[in-house]
Amino acid sequence: MKYVVIIPDGAADLPLAELDGRTPLQAAHTPAMDSVAALGRLGTARTTPPGFLAGSDVCTMSLVGYDPARYHTGRAPLEAAAINVPAGPTDWIFRVNLVTVGQAGTPDDGLMLDHSAGAITDAEAAELFAALLEQWRRGAPELAATLTLTHGVSYRGIMVDSSGRGYRAVDATPPHEIPRQPWGSNLPRATGAEGRDAAAALGRLMELSRPMLESHPVNVARRARGLRPANMAWIWGQGTRPDMPSFQKRFGLSGAMITAVDLLAGIARLIGWDRLPVPGVTSYHDTDYAAQGRWTCDALDRYDLVCCHVEAPDEASHQGDWKTKVASLESIDRLVVAPVLERLRRFGDPESDPAAEGWRVLIMPDHYTLVSTRKHDATPTPFCMAGAFVRGHRTGPFCEAEADASDLHVDHGHELMEFFLFGGRPGVRAAARSGPGR
């Protein structure tokens, strides 16, 4: 059997007045996704377990079949794995964002304006990350002595601290969760006495970043071009190195990941999947959707399962840009889903031809990302799947409302993967529990 998982990141949403009360999924023209829903099964899965935030780290881990309550140690360690950042078993690993905050003397003073610093380029960000570490060494040598800082992709970086400070008792807010909110009241804070010095250390590093970044030539040039400056470093997502069994060991299948996002690449690395280096793939609507579709199709000759992740709908949501979100969903449908379905059908249908290898496809956002709030949301996520031995009872289009009205609701999101791989196959029992569960 051949399998494809397509993740239109953050595609799920609530109805928008700008779309006449429809969601972006309902408004977008997506005949290929709709055909999957009509041929197979619709449902929802709760990818955010109790006690967790609805982040791509937690939700993607659930989606690919791993229980966050057991395997999740933090977001940053997953991204560190993607770019092979060295870290010992007791070192603390952090995500560092280059962000845009409001400048003094403006109406936006003190507000978090952009978690991605205006989609800053790799080259610009690399220069700023190098300058940032030097700034920390000058301004806080006692803190910087135990730090490493590594640039990832665009605005993303990874910091490792081997000091032994009490970061377990620190709560650090993701910057994309506080759009146009005061950043000063969302600095890292201690959740116990052990974390006071650790939270203060992170806050000091973040404050030290501001004067240097504000005046750096990269940002002077960006402002001159009418672009948002990367004028603060935001530290969050801490955790220690996780230990996850391979997908091959758990499910007996090889896998590969196509993504522009280090977080998903890190999850792939930790579960033994290969990351496929697709040229032209980005996190935004300028990504080469067609290349993602082609590489997914070609990889089926080498892997049992191929996961194609497209970040563009999520980034559009974080910018409050419903037009781009709809356009990205239509591009995913036309340039990824449609060619993948055509390629999968070549593997035949074992129900009518016992000699056929067979195939299945799962289309599922990792979480809701709301255009209205520019934030993630923990509402159970819609999915559709089709292929060999997959039979459903609804024939509506792929959207939130149709998924909610279906008869399949997986309360423990990490169980959906086993159900997708093996549910309904002759002689195979899947463990996913379905039912109302809402």
ZAMARGU-4260 file (C-alpha; in steps of 0.2 Angstrom, whole numbers, plus 5000, padded with zeros to 4 digits):
<rodrens>
0) 5000/5000/5000 | 5006/5018/4996 | 5001/5032/5007 | 5001/5051/5005 | 4997/5064/5019
5) 4994/5082/5014 | 4995/5095/5027 | 4988/5112/5022 | 4994/5120/5038 | 4981/5131/5047
10) 4968/5129/5034 | 4954/5126/5045 | 4945/5142/5051 | 4929/5150/5057 | 4916/5159/5045
15) 4921/5176/5040 | 4910/5191/5036 | 4922/5195/5021 | 4917/5178/5014 | 4899/5180/5016
20) 4899/5169/5032 | 4909/5155/5024 | 4926/5149/5030 | 4941/5150/5018 | 4939/5131/5015
25) 4921/5133/5010 | 4925/5149/4999 | 4940/5141/4990 | 4937/5131/4974 | 4944/5114/4979
30) 4937/5100/4967 | 4952/5088/4971 | 4950/5089/4990 | 4931/5088/4988 | 4933/5072/4978
35) 4943/5064/4992 | 4929/5069/5004 | 4916/5062/4992 | 4925/5046/4988 | 4930/5042/5006
40) 4928/5048/5024 | 4926/5064/5033 | 4929/5067/5051 | 4938/5077/5064 | 4953/5074/5076
45) 4958/5082/5092 | 4976/5086/5088 | 4978/5097/5104 | 4977/5086/5120 | 4972/5094/5136
50) 4985/5104/5144 | 4993/5109/5128 | 4993/5124/5117 | 4987/5122/5099 | 5004/5124/5091
55) 5011/5115/5075 | 5024/5106/5087 | 5010/5097/5097 | 4997/5096/5083 | 5009/5089/5070
60) 5016/5076/5082 | 4998/5071/5085 | 4994/5070/5066 | 5009/5059/5062 | 5004/5047/5076
65) 5014/5051/5092 | 5006/5056/5108 | 5012/5073/5114 | 5009/5069/5132 | 5022/5055/5130
70) 5034/5063/5118 | 5033/5081/5118 | 5047/5091/5128 | 5045/5108/5119 | 5044/5115/5102
75) 5062/5121/5100 | 5070/5103/5102 | 5060/5098/5087 | 5067/5112/5076 | 5085/5109/5083
80) 5084/5091/5076 | 5080/5098/5059 | 5096/5108/5057 | 5106/5096/5068 | 5110/5108/5082
85) 5121/5099/5095 | 5113/5098/5112 | 5117/5087/5127 | 5103/5077/5136 | 5101/5091/5150
90) 5104/5106/5139 | 5089/5118/5136 | 5085/5122/5118 | 5075/5137/5114 | 5067/5145/5098
95) 5072/5162/5094 | 5061/5173/5083 | 5066/5189/5074 | 5050/5199/5077 | 5044/5217/5074
100) 5038/5227/5088 | 5031/5244/5088 | 5043/5259/5089 | 5044/5272/5103 | 5034/5287/5099
105) 5022/5278/5087 | 5004/5273/5090 | 5011/5255/5090 | 5023/5257/5104 | 5025/5242/5115
110) 5014/5231/5103 | 5019/5214/5095 | 5017/5218/5076 | 5024/5203/5067 | 5030/5187/5073
115) 5040/5184/5057 | 5048/5202/5055 | 5039/5204/5038 | 5045/5187/5031 | 5063/5192/5032
120) 5074/5184/5020 | 5087/5170/5025 | 5102/5181/5021 | 5096/5196/5031 | 5091/5185/5046
125) 5108/5176/5045 | 5117/5192/5047 | 5106/5198/5061 | 5108/5182/5071 | 5127/5183/5070
130) 5126/5201/5076 | 5114/5196/5090 | 5126/5183/5098 | 5140/5196/5098 | 5128/5209/5106
135) 5124/5196/5120 | 5142/5192/5123 | 5146/5211/5125 | 5131/5215/5135 | 5129/5200/5146
140) 5145/5189/5145 | 5140/5179/5161 | 5124/5173/5152 | 5131/5172/5134 | 5146/5161/5140
145) 5134/5145/5140 | 5124/5149/5125 | 5125/5144/5106 | 5114/5153/5093 | 5111/5145/5076
150) 5100/5152/5062 | 5087/5141/5054 | 5076/5147/5040 | 5070/5165/5038 | 5065/5173/5055
155) 5069/5157/5065 | 5084/5152/5075 | 5089/5140/5089 | 5097/5144/5105 | 5105/5131/5117
160) 5109/5135/5135 | 5120/5123/5145 | 5120/5133/5161 | 5108/5122/5171 | 5096/5136/5175
165) 5079/5132/5180 | 5070/5134/5164 | 5057/5120/5168 | 5049/5133/5179 | 5047/5146/5166
170) 5033/5150/5155 | 5037/5158/5138 | 5024/5165/5126 | 5024/5161/5107 | 5025/5178/5098
175) 5012/5173/5086 | 4999/5171/5100 | 5000/5189/5105 | 4997/5199/5088 | 4995/5218/5092
180) 4996/5214/5110 | 5008/5222/5123 | 5024/5212/5122 | 5031/5219/5139 | 5017/5209/5148
185) 5021/5193/5139 | 5040/5192/5143 | 5046/5175/5150 | 5039/5173/5168 | 5043/5161/5182
190) 5030/5148/5187 | 5040/5144/5203 | 5054/5150/5213 | 5066/5139/5203 | 5062/5149/5188
195) 5065/5167/5194 | 5083/5169/5189 | 5080/5159/5172 | 5065/5170/5167 | 5075/5186/5171
200) 5090/5179/5161 | 5079/5177/5146 | 5071/5194/5148 | 5088/5202/5149 | 5093/5194/5133
205) 5078/5200/5124 | 5079/5218/5130 | 5098/5218/5125 | 5093/5213/5107 | 5082/5229/5104
210) 5095/5243/5103 | 5107/5233/5092 | 5094/5226/5080 | 5085/5243/5079 | 5100/5252/5072
215) 5108/5237/5062 | 5111/5241/5043 | 5100/5227/5038 | 5085/5235/5047 | 5089/5252/5041
220) 5089/5246/5023 | 5072/5236/5026 | 5064/5252/5033 | 5070/5262/5018 | 5061/5249/5007
225) 5045/5250/5016 | 5048/5233/5025 | 5046/5229/5043 | 5062/5228/5053 | 5067/5214/5063
230) 5069/5224/5079 | 5068/5212/5093 | 5073/5194/5097 | 5059/5184/5105 | 5064/5168/5115
235) 5052/5154/5118 | 5047/5136/5115 | 5060/5128/5127 | 5063/5110/5130 | 5076/5096/5131
240) 5080/5083/5118 | 5066/5071/5115 | 5067/5052/5112 | 5055/5046/5100 | 5054/5028/5092
245) 5055/5027/5073 | 5039/5027/5062 | 5047/5011/5054 | 5047/5003/5071 | 5030/5008/5076
250) 5021/5005/5059 | 5032/4995/5048 | 5033/5009/5035 | 5046/5020/5027 | 5042/5039/5026
255) 5048/5055/5019 | 5043/5074/5023 | 5042/5088/5011 | 5042/5105/5021 | 5049/5122/5022
260) 5048/5123/5041 | 5061/5116/5052 | 5049/5111/5065 | 5041/5098/5054 | 5058/5093/5047
265) 5064/5090/5065 | 5049/5079/5069 | 5053/5069/5053 | 5071/5067/5058 | 5066/5061/5075
270) 5054/5048/5068 | 5066/5042/5055 | 5059/5050/5039 | 5069/5058/5026 | 5067/5076/5022
275) 5066/5079/5003 | 5075/5095/4998 | 5062/5102/4985 | 5069/5118/4976 | 5058/5133/4977
280) 5048/5128/4993 | 5045/5142/5005 | 5033/5145/5020 | 5023/5158/5010 | 5011/5159/4995
285) 5027/5161/4984 | 5031/5143/4987 | 5032/5132/4972 | 5016/5122/4974 | 5019/5112/4958
290) 5036/5107/4963 | 5029/5100/4980 | 5016/5090/4970 | 5029/5083/4958 | 5041/5078/4972
295) 5027/5070/4982 | 5022/5060/4966 | 5040/5055/4962 | 5044/5050/4980 | 5031/5037/4980
300) 5042/5026/4970 | 5055/5026/4985 | 5044/5027/5001 | 5029/5019/5008 | 5022/5036/5014
305) 5025/5053/5009 | 5020/5068/5019 | 5018/5085/5010 | 5017/5100/5021 | 5012/5117/5014
310) 5014/5131/5027 | 5006/5145/5016 | 4988/5145/5023 | 4995/5146/5041 | 5006/5161/5037
315) 4992/5170/5028 | 4981/5167/5043 | 4994/5175/5055 | 4994/5190/5044 | 4975/5191/5044
320) 4975/5189/5025 | 4960/5180/5020 | 4962/5183/5001 | 4979/5175/5001 | 4973/5160/5012
325) 4959/5156/5000 | 4972/5158/4985 | 4984/5146/4994 | 4971/5133/4997 | 4966/5133/4978
330) 4984/5132/4973 | 4986/5117/4985 | 4971/5109/4978 | 4976/5111/4959 | 4995/5109/4960
335) 4997/5096/4975 | 4981/5086/4978 | 4975/5084/4960 | 4992/5077/4953 | 4995/5067/4969
340) 4978/5059/4966 | 4981/5055/4948 | 4998/5047/4953 | 4990/5037/4967 | 4977/5029/4956
345) 4991/5020/4946 | 4993/5009/4961 | 4976/5001/4958 | 4962/4996/4969 | 4965/4979/4978
350) 4946/4978/4981 | 4943/4975/4962 | 4961/4968/4958 | 4969/4957/4971 | 4986/4960/4963
355) 4985/4979/4965 | 4996/4987/4978 | 4983/5000/4983 | 4984/5017/4990 | 4977/5029/5003
360) 4977/5048/5005 | 4974/5059/5020 | 4971/5078/5019 | 4971/5087/5036 | 4977/5103/5043
365) 4987/5102/5059 | 4976/5114/5068 | 4964/5129/5065 | 4972/5146/5062 | 4960/5160/5063
370) 4961/5175/5051 | 4950/5184/5063 | 4962/5183/5078 | 4978/5178/5068 | 4980/5164/5081
375) 4980/5146/5082 | 4964/5137/5089 | 4962/5120/5097 | 4945/5116/5089 | 4946/5098/5083
380) 4953/5098/5065 | 4944/5092/5050 | 4951/5078/5039 | 4946/5068/5024 | 4954/5052/5018
385) 4951/5040/5003 | 4958/5025/4995 | 4957/5006/4996 | 4944/4999/5009 | 4940/5017/5014
390) 4921/5020/5014 | 4911/5034/5021 | 4893/5040/5023 | 4894/5058/5018 | 4897/5065/5000
395) 4899/5083/5004 | 4914/5094/5001 | 4929/5095/5012 | 4926/5109/5025 | 4924/5111/5043
400) 4905/5110/5044 | 4904/5093/5034 | 4918/5086/5045 | 4909/5091/5060 | 4893/5083/5054
405) 4901/5066/5050 | 4901/5050/5061 | 4920/5050/5064 | 4928/5060/5078 | 4944/5054/5085
410) 4946/5061/5102 | 4965/5056/5104 | 4972/5064/5088 | 4988/5053/5088 | 4977/5038/5085
415) 4971/5044/5068 | 4987/5039/5060 | 4985/5020/5064 | 4967/5021/5058 | 4972/5030/5042
420) 4986/5016/5038 | 4976/5001/5043 | 4958/5004/5047 | 4946/4994/5037 | 4959/4983/5029
425) 4955/4965/5028 | 4962/4956/5043 | 4969/4972/5051 | 4962/4980/5067 | 4966/4999/5070
430) 4965/5006/5087 | 4958/5024/5083 | 4942/5026/5094 | 4928/5035/5085 | 4912/5042/5091
435) 4903/5058/5095 | 4917/5063/5108 | 4915/5081/5106
</rodrens>
